[in-house]
Amino acid sequence: MVTVLRTQGLRVVNDHHPAHVHVFGDGHAKVNLLGAHGAPELVWADRMTRGDVRRAMQVVAERQEALLARWESIHGRSH
């Protein structure tokens, strides 16, 4: 896994197919970059408060385009 972003106390790392990232803070969350409606979608969260999950989802949503472009530069097109 490659770290692609550090912000607001979170570390976002790129992972394999399908297009998703893992967000690490005090806990860990997995977020699909392209959910059912094209928006990021939480897959699961472990040991993260609701506030941390909201913050992680906000970071991924605000940077979705850049994170997806970085994911595709490493793994190829996701769709």
C-alpha positions in Angstrom: 0.0 0.0 0.0 1.2 3.5 -0.9 0.6 6.5 1.2 -1.1 9.1 -1.1 -2.2 11.8 1.3 -1.6 13.0 4.9 -4.0 15.6 6.2 -5.9 16.4 9.4 -4.2 13.7 11.4 -5.2 11.1 8.8 -3.1 9.0 6.5 -4.7 7.8 3.2 -3.2 4.8 1.5 -3.9 3.3 -1.9 -4.7 -0.4 -2.3 -5.6 -3.0 -4.9 -8.7 -3.5 -7.1 -11.5 -2.4 -6.8 -10.6 1.3 -6.5 -10.4 2.0 -2.8 -8.3 3.6 -0.1 -7.6 2.9 3.6 -7.7 5.8 6.0 -5.7 5.5 9.2 -6.0 7.8 12.2 -6.7 6.5 15.7 -8.5 3.6 13.9 -8.8 2.4 10.3 -11.5 2.7 7.6 -11.8 1.2 4.1 -13.5 3.5 1.6 -14.5 2.7 -2.0 -13.6 5.6 -4.3 -16.5 4.9 -6.5 -19.6 3.8 -4.6 -23.0 2.9 -6.2 -23.8 6.5 -7.0 -20.3 7.6 -8.0 -19.6 9.1 -4.5 -17.1 7.6 -2.1 -18.6 4.8 0.0 -17.6 3.6 3.5 -17.0 -0.2 3.4 -16.1 -0.6 7.1 -14.4 1.2 10.0 -12.6 -0.3 12.9 -11.8 1.6 16.2 -12.8 5.0 14.7 -15.2 7.3 16.4 -18.2 8.6 14.4 -16.5 12.0 14.2 -13.3 10.4 12.8 -15.3 8.4 10.2 -17.1 11.6 9.2 -13.8 13.4 8.9 -12.3 10.5 6.9 -15.2 10.5 4.5 -15.1 14.3 4.1 -11.4 14.1 3.2 -11.9 11.4 0.7 -15.0 13.1 -0.8 -13.2 16.4 -1.2 -10.2 14.8 -2.8 -12.0 12.0 -4.7 -10.9 13.0 -8.1 -7.2 13.4 -7.2 -7.3 10.1 -5.2 -8.9 8.2 -8.1 -6.4 9.7 -10.5 -3.5 8.6 -8.2 -5.1 5.1 -7.8 -5.4 4.8 -11.6 -1.8 5.9 -12.1 -0.7 3.0 -10.0 -3.3 0.3 -10.9 -4.8 1.4 -14.3 -8.3 2.4 -15.0 -10.9 1.4 -12.5 -13.9 1.5 -14.8 
